[in-house]
Amino acid sequence: MSEKPRIIGLDFGTRRIGVAISDALGLTAQPLTTLINREERVCEEIASLVHTHQAAYIVMGLPLHMNGSEGEKVREARAFGERLAGRAGVRVEYIDERLTTAAIQRMLRETRLSGPKKRQMTDKLAAVLILQTWMDSRR
């Protein structure tokens, strides 16, 4: 099998952003890091990750309402995605992320992680689930 371009997955939040990356074969998503969302600085940090890992594009979760409609959080996420695309020089695609964080939180309930570590793990794993869902839908 030949290597495919890497893809960065993001779980966008106003406080933290979970980051995941695809493997070299484009089959699985793995957690990368959790970043503190400090406006333009975080765009620079993600752009640096895109260039370091030679990612072809970014997949970002959209926090749609349960009925599928878009609210203020979606507008914030899209505005961030547009700024990020310009800064990183790659396309940003979006995917529905409803219930992603809730699913990860259910999985982590049984762990012995502390509050801050659990929040960081939740953000990274949500990014993994967003990216893996997107990759699976493209096969």
Buried (B, 14 or more C-beta within 10 A) or exposed (E): EEEBEBBBBBBBBEEBBBBBBBBEEBEBBBBBBBBEBEEEEBBBBBBEBBEEBEBBBBBBBBBBEEEEEEEEBBEBBBEBBEBBBEBBEBEBEBBBBBEBBEEBBEEBEEEEEEEEEBBBBBBBBBBBBBBBBBBEEEE
